[in-house]
Amino acid sequence: MCGIFGYIGERKNAGSIVIRGLKNLEYRGYDSWGIAMRLLDGSMRMAKDIGKIGAVDDKDFAQPCSLAIAHSRWATHGGVTRDNAHPHFSCDGRIAVVHNGIIENFEELRSELESKGHTFASQTDTEIIPHLVEELLKQKGMTLAEAVRSACKRFMGRFAILVLDRQLMSLVAARTGSPLIVGVGDGECFIASDIPAFLEYTRTVEYLDDGEMVTVEGGKIRFQNIQTGEEREKRLVTIDWTVADTGKGEYEHYMLKEIMDQKETIQRAVHQDDEHILQVAKSIETCLGCILSACGTAGKVCMAADYFFSVVAKRHVNFVTASEFPIYHHFLKPESLIIVVSQSGETADVLEAMKVAKQSGSKVLAIVNTEGSSIARAADYTLLINAGPERAVASTKAATGQMAVLLLIAHAVAGKLNAGRTLLLETGGLINDMLNPRYIEHIEGIAKKICKHDNMYIIGKGWNYPMALESAIKIQEVSYIHAEGFAAGELKHGPIALIEEGTPCVALLGNDEFTSDILSNIMELKARGALIIAVSPVRHTAFDLWIKVPDAASAQPIVNIIPIQILAYLLAVLRGKDPDMPRNLAKSVTVK
Ligand code: G6P
């Protein structure tokens, strides 16, 4: 939520750099944007507006400048207005701040600052930061870094901030909860919420840990603990993502590009160290209770993994939505194993679940896509899904990569690691064959038939049930059609009342023991006038429209979700919506 990006260095086009870089973080929030530049003549230039940063021309910010901060917002406190857009400033206009997160005690701090004569221009929690820093700087001998450190010690909640002082050629940043990464170049430094902001300039990074701050001044980078002020040594890490990985390639939208990336990402996901997977499998076998936890699409993946562990490994594993996880703390023991799944590695509710698990002494395995992310670094063990950067808000290749890793682990628990790997590699090949232009055209024909409908229902049984839920999320979030997923057997307990003549109903099938049951459910829907769109390896007469998928045994949910991703994408495009940036959403949800 919210993208922040700052530059300090020897280049003279800091304004253009931060605007361009921020466009690569737009998936984090896109309701308004803003920039503060310390120009080479020592004056400050500020610009902000509502709307997407994507529409802003970086050439408009080409004035000579070597220090700038910028922000792309996903509103929490205060509506989407120009005044509420970041940066926010101190009364004297000297201090500019951009912020990601929520300062929970901002009302109390605001009253305190107002009583000292500060006036506020917005309804945001963020605005207290520049005012508090301004107030602290009044103390004799106070440096900017010390003022920021003292201010941070008073904040409750989660934050990542960048602070710029018009009078200084220095950049100060601090984080607690929300992510912040330092990109290190030659005589220059980039500080951003996420790596794609600066990948064009450097692949060398230093990670800011929770409760740390960094000051960049005179070519030096100084890391400190916020509470104690103690200096911290950091290790330089080289990122293996490239600029090409973060682009759209030949595609019009990131979502389509990422769907097509699945030609390769299943194979990349199973590219894991055998020893490591066997160790994880052993931990699952020996732990006293294993719980999967995640949010959104990653949560639906975990529900599918419940079935993988049950069917393939005969092992009971529970899924708990991360936002509900703290309620289950009574059941956690030091011998419990918690498996968290996250594309971004930054989801606040997942981090909170991990905190609760750690308080009980439980071990945490994280399955993530983003190396060095907060979740990866806070976990006891980490597995990467190797999907490459995912930029579209709707998760596609990360979801199938996560399922591939979990299915591989389930096979390892069953003592069949090699068979699991072979199945997944073959599945990757089948997906590669499936994702051809004719296949997409066929789904487009179906999308055209149903794109004007307001409601859609999706059913599945067994491991296709969580995929029905995931299908509904995909369709809702990008096309805004009201879509709901059900366990096929639940239809007659309520949802069937919603079926009218022509209502599009998608059924997800495999070539498995659930087929005869779900065929009966399809007949029940058909008898009430539903238009049956089936995703299935085998054709049945009950289908009105058929999307053929390969027969993939236990990897069927991985295969079945792909045509639905394509359908959701095409529905969005046909309805004139932007599939990459759906309204009200953000890709990385760093607030609770
Ligand atoms: C947001 C995104 C979803 C994602 C969920 C969990 O809601 O829009 O696509 O599934 O967060 O994110 P994570 O990064 O933890 O997988």
Boltz pocket constraint, residues with backbone or C-beta under 6 A from the ligand:
constraints:
  - pocket:
      binder: B
      contacts: [[A, 295], [A, 296], [A, 297], [A, 298], [A, 299], [A, 341], [A, 342], [A, 343], [A, 344], [A, 345], [A, 346], [A, 347], [A, 350], [A, 392], [A, 393], [A, 394], [A, 395], [A, 585], [A, 586], [A, 587], [A, 588], [A, 589]]
      max_distance: 6.0
